[in-house]
Amino acid sequence: MRKKEREIKDRKIIDDIIRRCQVCRLAMCDDGQPYIVPLNFGYDGRFLYFHAAPEGRKIDMIKKNNRVGFEFDILHEIVKVEKACDWGARYESVIGSGAAEIVDDLKTKNTALECIMRQYGSEARDFPEDIMKKTLIIRLEILVISGKAKNNLYTNN
């Protein structure tokens, strides 16, 4: 990280940023071409969970190459000043990479859907089996993660 004073090393703070986010951007690569998609998600501290239709470009890409990247951000404000080149932003962000897999068993699917619902403030449980059979779950094991912030409670800038 170029500006070390913006780095967040405390995993509890990184986890807090993720829990306050509404969207995760998932990055994949297909034959050398990048592809990124914004998704609803769930997070349990070790894994990210995404639900999807059983077919589609991201599913095809993950089946070919399960190494993926992810990004979260919270933009607090754009800081405008007189000189355009001195503008800035107050933000918090998290990036990382990991290994994605398609989950098939119903118990793990149910756990994943509960986790996704918790992210958005619901304690929904016990999803109908017919719905879970039609729903594809992607589980991403986090292998690398880092946080960054500017002008907030966590850093001195």
N, C-alpha and C positions, 0 to 999 in steps of 0.2 A: 504494500500500500504506500503510495507516494507521500501522502500527508499523514504521518503516524499519529499526530494529535487528534485525528478524526476517527481513528480505529476504536472499535468496541471489542474488547476481548472477553468480557464477562458474559458467559453463556446465558445467565438469567436475564440479562438485559436484551440479548439477541432474541431469546424466546418471547420476551414481552413485546418486542417490536412485531414479531410474526403474529402474535395473538391479536394485535390491534389492526392488522391488515385485513383487507377485504378481498384482495386479488393476489394470486401468485402467477408470475410469468414463467412458463416452462420453456426451456430452450433445448432444441434437438438439432441433429445434423443428419442430412440425407445426401449421400454421395458428394460430400464437400460443401453442400449448400445449407446455410443456417435457416432455421425455422423456429419462430417463437409464438406462443399462444397464451393469452391470459385465461386463467381458470379459477373457479371456486375451489377451495381446498380444505383439508383438515390437517391438523398437526398434533402429534403426541410427544414431541421432544426428540424422537429418534427417526420417525418416518413422516413424510408428507403423503396425503391421500388425495386422489382426484377421481371423480366419477366421469364416465364418458359413454358414448354409444359404442356398441361392439365393433364398429367399423369406422375407418377414417384415416386421414393422413398421419396424425400423431401416433395412432396405434400401429400403423404400418412401419413408421420410423422407429418406434421403440422396439418392435420385434426384430428389426435389422441391427439396431445399435442402441443398447439400453443405457449408455452413458449420457446423462443429461445435465443441464444447468438449470438453476432457478434464481428468481429475483423477487424481492419484496421492497416496497418503498412507501414512505409516508412523507408527502410534501407539506410542510407546515406553512411556508410562505415564500413568495419571491420577494427578495429585498431589492427595492429600486432605489437608485441613487442618481445624482446628476450625470455622472460620467457613465455611459453605457457599459464600458469595459469593466467597471467596478461592481456591476450588479452581482447578486448572489442568491442563495437560497438557504432556508432552514429546512433540514430534512433528516430522516433516519432511513437507513436501508440495510438490507441483508442480501448477500449473494452466496451461492454455494454450488456444489455439484454432488452427484450421486448416481446410484444405479436404480433404474426403474424396472418394475416387473408387473405383469398382468396377474391379478389375483383371481383365482377360480373358486376357492371354497367359500361356502355361504357364511360360515362363522366369521371369517376374516372380512368378508364383504360387509356384514352387519356391523362389525367393529369400526370399519372404515367409514361407513355412512353415519354412524353415531358421532364419530370424530368430526366429520365434515359439518354435521348439524350443530355441534357444540361451538364450532368456530363462529357461527352466525347467531348464537344465542338460544339455541333450542336443545332440549334434552330428549328429542325424539329417539325412540328405541323400537326394536322388534319390527323391522320393515317386512312387508309381505314377501313371501318366498318367490312368487311369480314375478314381482318387480325386481328383486335381487338377481334372479336368473337372467333377466334382460339387461341388467346394468353391468357395465364393465368397470372394474376398479383398478386404478394404477397405484401401486405403492412404491414410493421413492425412498430408498434408504439413503440418508444424508451421510456423505463421506467427508465433505469439506464444507465449512461454513464460516462466514465472517460478517461483521457488522461495521457500519460507518455512520457517523452523524456529524452535523454541523449546527452550531448555535442551539444547543439544547441542554437538557439536564445532565447528559452523560459525558460530555466533553467540555473542554475549556476554550472552545472556539465558537 
